[in-house]
Amino acid sequence: MSTTPLQERRAKEALQAARRATERDKARRQEPQKRCASCGAPVHHEPQEGEGLPCGH
């Protein structure tokens, strides 16, 4: 049984999408979310010099 060009293209696109999703998941796992050392609240961005965290620490 042979495949049509459309089936081949769809299979190739599905494989590429799966690879992109895998790479995205790997990137997310490699960067653990930073947390406040005092209370454990998530830190979405590092404060500037002299600024505190949004949680008050």
Number of C-alpha atoms within 10 A of each C-alpha: 3 5 7 9 9 9 11 11 11 12 12 12 12 12 12 12 12 12 12 12 12 12 12 11 11 11 11 11 10 8 8 8 10 13 12 14 10 9 10 10 14 14 15 11 9 11 11 8 6 5 10 11 15 14 12 9 11
